[in-house]
Amino acid sequence: MPSTPHRDVWVRADRLWDGVADRPVDGLGVRVRDGRVAELTTTPPPPSGGDTVELPGCTLLPGFIDCHVHTLDERLDTSSAAYQTLQALPALRTLLACGFTTVRDLGGAHKPLNTALRRAVHEGLVTGPRMLVAPNILSPRGGHADKSPELAERYGVEIGTLADGPDELRRAVRLQARAGADWIKFVASGGFSSPVDGPDDTAYSQAEMDALASTARDLHLPCAAHAFDDESITRAVRAGVRSIEHACLATSSAYGLMAEYGTFLVPTQYAQSYFLARLDDERLWADQPPKMRRAYHRYAEELRVGLRRPAGTDVRIAFGTDAGMFPYAESWREFPTLVGNGLSPLRALRAATGVAAELLSRPDLGRIAPGATADLVALRGDPFQDIDATGRVRWVMQGGRPVHGEERGGG
């Protein structure tokens, strides 16, 4: 990201939540210097002591972190790399405007284009959240991320980052590392949008997952596993993944194992709720694979029950939306969805701040404290009283630079 100015910025809202405390505090302001939080104080800034940002009626929080996005449209997997990349730019701007100053992009089926997006954001060429990326989604042939099996059958062209067996998986992990991976993403189960398999099909054997995860560990790369049901989760957790994505069909057995191993859960609940609520929307399904709608019909009741299970567990829940499966501007709706399924507002907000930062091994993010990166978001209202306030973003600062919204200020 471009360098930040040396001039201090004083930010004041009606209340502030630091990402750690159990509740927000009234009247606490933040002084930002050189892209970092310098201090929290109740003392007004001195005259001509820097730029002042006044945010009346707002709550100031750490910048949100979305640990599961797809900025590249998977429907464009056969389009040119340039077009796919350009299509991602509005998504990045939208996510930042929604208060997400950091995202983990968990890849696409084919070309590792998100590494270029990560660099472009870092260098200030494009506007968007700070990015950590898994370049591609590793999948078996016939698995969730084997996106066009009919092309392989007819023309011998495979669309996906496909690997079968321990040796192919080791090579695939090393190629991901060569492409610039921060994370390794693989499918442990099938999915609802899969061309071939289903959400309760298991993608890889234990030996295959062990080989994949151990190779990633050798390269100091954490693994994220797409997994919906108990068997796929159990194998992935035993292999040593850092996070399980989705787990919407999991039972207490799988959650107990995750808690035992310290595995994070990224539940992506709004994405599931989005499709469940629209099962009769003919316009929506006209643009989706017919198999996907049938799968949601088949598992509808299991999903509705399963989405309420994480709230009753001790699993560390990190916020993730699966943005790209639904409009990016609706990413904030993961917050009320989590609360509607039993999480407290505090736990939901921590999922998108401190817990997400812990998952990503970024202790400088997800909190407002001296020395932390100055990522701030101001919401109209109080999300501890009304979680829908997460959808009312007034102002965003990223790395000490205001990047969205208007404010009253001076200096």
Disulfide bonds with the S-S distance in Angstrom:
none
